[in-house]
Amino acid sequence: MRLSDLQNKDIVNVNDGKNIGSIIDVKIDENSGNIVSFIIEPNKNFFKFFNRGADTEINWQSITKIGEDVILVKISI
């Protein structure tokens, strides 16, 4: 799977069903080559009160499922 494939997927929080935003980058562990986290450009409505539009990092451990059209994450805001 390529980064461009991931960037086309919606990211949805399973706790409340809201669309969080879209992937703009990933962090990769230099030693193992594994993905550490996704960098998210937040949906303007979702994060507007929390970080005023700044990019957000979602850890790999928060991802519950990567499907064809959506990435499900479990985060508490």
VMD Tcl script that draws the C-alpha trace (Angstrom):
set ca {
  {0.00 0.00 0.00}
  {1.25 3.47 -0.86}
  {0.93 6.72 1.07}
  {-1.24 8.07 -1.75}
  {-3.65 5.15 -1.19}
  {-3.93 6.06 2.49}
  {-4.42 9.76 1.74}
  {-7.59 8.99 -0.23}
  {-9.29 7.33 2.76}
  {-11.56 9.07 5.26}
  {-10.39 8.87 8.88}
  {-13.28 8.22 11.27}
  {-13.23 8.12 15.06}
  {-15.09 5.00 16.23}
  {-15.95 6.68 19.55}
  {-18.31 9.20 17.96}
  {-18.43 8.40 14.22}
  {-17.02 11.78 13.18}
  {-14.72 12.31 10.21}
  {-11.44 13.54 11.68}
  {-9.59 14.70 8.58}
  {-7.13 13.41 6.02}
  {-3.60 12.00 6.12}
  {-0.95 14.40 4.91}
  {2.13 12.48 6.09}
  {3.35 9.49 8.11}
  {6.09 9.02 10.69}
  {8.23 5.93 10.17}
  {10.60 4.31 12.64}
  {14.06 4.60 11.10}
  {15.28 1.30 12.53}
  {12.34 -1.00 11.85}
  {10.70 0.76 8.91}
  {7.29 0.46 10.62}
  {4.70 3.24 10.63}
  {4.68 5.02 14.00}
  {1.89 7.52 13.38}
  {-0.19 9.39 10.83}
  {-0.04 13.17 10.55}
  {-3.56 14.45 9.99}
  {-4.76 17.69 8.48}
  {-7.83 18.08 10.65}
  {-11.34 18.55 9.42}
  {-12.08 22.19 10.29}
  {-15.19 21.32 12.28}
  {-13.66 18.46 14.28}
  {-10.62 20.13 15.87}
  {-11.48 23.82 15.75}
  {-11.83 24.16 19.52}
  {-8.91 21.95 20.48}
  {-5.94 23.06 18.41}
  {-7.24 25.70 16.02}
  {-6.41 23.90 12.80}
  {-2.93 22.63 13.63}
  {-1.91 19.25 12.23}
  {-2.61 16.32 14.54}
  {-0.67 13.11 15.09}
  {-2.52 9.80 15.51}
  {-0.43 6.92 16.86}
  {-0.45 3.58 15.06}
  {-1.85 1.92 18.21}
  {-5.02 4.08 17.87}
  {-5.86 2.59 14.47}
  {-8.45 -0.16 14.70}
  {-9.04 -0.96 11.01}
  {-7.86 0.12 7.57}
  {-10.59 -0.61 5.05}
  {-11.09 0.10 1.35}
  {-12.54 3.59 1.86}
  {-12.00 4.41 5.52}
  {-9.48 4.22 8.35}
  {-11.08 3.68 11.75}
  {-9.30 5.12 14.78}
  {-10.13 5.12 18.46}
  {-9.18 8.39 20.10}
  {-10.64 10.42 22.95}
  {-11.03 14.14 22.47}
}
mol new
graphics top color blue
foreach p $ca { graphics top sphere $p radius 0.5 }
foreach p [lrange $ca 0 end-1] q [lrange $ca 1 end] { graphics top cylinder $p $q radius 0.2 }
display resetview
